[in-house]
Amino acid sequence: MNLANKLTMLRVFLIPFFIFFLMTDIFGETGKWIALAIFIIASLTDFFDGQIARRKNMITNFGKFMDPLADKLLVCSAMICFVELQRMPGWVAIVIIAREFIISGFRLIAAEQGRVIAAGWWGKFKTTFQMFFVILMIVNIESLMPVTDILMYIALALTIISMVDYLVRNRDVMKEAA
């Protein structure tokens, strides 16, 4: 397993620790800051694994599949926690998570056809906005709530736009599956 793929797997490994510190009161307010640090570190692995893979020619089918899956697991885990903490409307989380299931299913269909479809630019924008939104949601500062809400709805819009873009760009996958 190359370095880029190890960073992707590190992101997956950090998720339970992120959830633990975000959702438990054992450490009081400190837990929130530990969760924030873990989330930022995990998010940075997303940036660095892609940079390393492209720069050192380490792009693999495993990475093309696991990198976006790791992003989805990280962000969706956070959103489910925010619904539980009553910081985020459940319907927003449902729309975002549904998109992730749709695209994952679509990727499986493509994989059956021997194709691996890498994330597009809209998906990268979506992930970036989701991660910034999650960071602000973790921090949970009352004066930043309007900005947090705006980022949440931008992330929601980008989620839908990226799904439509992904499906349109790769519509031949569905034609071959039918």
Steps between C-alpha positions, in 0.01 A plus 500: 500500500651832394518818712196663338284198574633483857387860551156408368480210744618728783198720428269199542684393818453847657119501460411305817731721706343812349151373584603402853637843587216686327220303663621434854503744788781323683749774413255791512575784260847353435340205318363739238846639431652152483225400254576814298872418489428142391259619231751753365779241495269254322397770251862588430573137416246540219700787355839337545410152377385644167803726469739216575322256268511743206851633561663161556286314247340286773146512363337161550154356452493443878566871555244608242240292682603541865587871500146621425357227724719617789378858443139383503548301819665793676250767396189282532607384846532862606159591356328211675657620825377855434145374449527312830635816667211697342736736318394400149163422342460130433367560148826671397701203625264261320539681166879508532527138613257385229722664238798310639313168477387577145852583383648200684247272331578661168871438559427133570315471169798661326738263680301202372571637152871517580494878543618708791364853496702759689336793677432808288552867586141552620548209740824653626327836556218320678740318729693820577185692594372207703825485694497876573136475603582209733788694655272794579234262629751336736617837629132589560549870575169684513627809315618280210167315461380716208824422313471134597143487367603667173784250455262214578262608223786563256629150579149365446471675163846378394402150608207502260693674220791255531264203488330626185839579342636157591200315362487707179876470435482125546156423356652239269556282809124471547444435131742208514336370819150496352 
